[in-house]
Amino acid sequence: MFFFVSFAELTHAATRIQASFRGHMARKTAGTKEDEKKEVDIDEITKKVAEELDIDMDDPELHKAASKIQASFRGHKVRKEVPKENEN
């Protein structure tokens, strides 16, 4: 099964991944003391990881994989929330 994804959709998916990771990092550092907070450059970390793993960020297969990971995680979140809704 082939999916035709536009460049705009791919860009949106990449932006959502970045936003989620930035939110994760912000929540991770929010609980630390002010003097212990570290500046984290997410774009720099992403570039380093991509270089170390020799990842082609323009590969369509990479985008498919990212979409599947997102869908899987969203499904996990929904399944986790369903029992909470049934309790009410």
C-alpha positions in Angstrom: 0.0 0.0 0.0 1.5 3.3 -1.0 0.6 6.6 0.5 1.1 9.8 -1.3 2.2 12.5 1.1 2.7 16.1 0.2 5.7 18.1 1.2 3.5 20.2 3.4 2.3 17.1 5.3 5.9 15.9 5.8 6.9 19.3 7.0 4.0 19.4 9.4 4.9 15.9 10.7 8.5 17.0 11.3 7.4 20.1 13.0 5.1 18.1 15.3 7.9 15.8 16.2 10.2 18.7 17.0 7.5 20.4 19.1 6.8 17.3 21.1 10.5 16.8 21.8 10.9 20.5 22.8 7.9 20.1 25.1 9.5 17.0 26.6 12.8 18.8 27.2 11.0 21.8 28.7 9.0 19.6 31.1 12.2 17.7 32.0 14.1 20.9 32.9 11.1 22.6 34.6 11.5 20.7 37.8 15.1 21.6 38.3 16.4 24.6 40.3 17.0 27.8 38.4 20.8 27.6 38.8 20.9 24.0 37.7 19.0 24.6 34.4 20.9 23.9 31.3 20.3 25.5 27.9 19.4 22.8 25.4 19.6 23.4 21.7 17.2 20.8 20.3 18.1 21.5 16.7 21.8 21.0 17.5 21.0 17.7 19.2 18.9 16.6 16.3 21.7 17.4 13.8 24.3 15.6 15.9 22.2 12.4 16.2 21.4 12.5 12.5 25.2 12.8 11.7 26.2 10.1 14.2 23.6 7.6 12.8 24.2 8.7 9.2 20.5 9.5 8.7 19.2 11.1 5.5 16.6 13.5 6.8 15.0 13.7 3.3 14.4 10.0 2.9 10.7 9.2 2.3 11.0 6.0 4.2 12.2 8.0 7.3 9.0 10.0 7.1 6.9 6.9 6.8 8.6 5.5 9.9 8.1 8.7 11.8 4.4 8.7 10.9 4.0 5.1 12.1 5.8 5.9 15.4 3.5 8.9 15.9 0.4 6.8 15.1 1.5 4.1 17.5 2.2 6.5 20.3 -1.1 8.3 19.8 -2.9 4.9 19.9 -1.1 4.1 23.1 -2.2 7.4 24.6 -5.8 6.8 23.6 -5.9 3.3 25.0 -4.4 4.6 28.2 -7.0 7.3 28.5 -10.0 5.1 27.7 -10.1 3.3 31.2 -10.0 6.7 32.9 -13.1 7.8 30.9 -14.9 4.6 31.8 -14.3 5.2 35.5 -16.2 8.5 35.5 
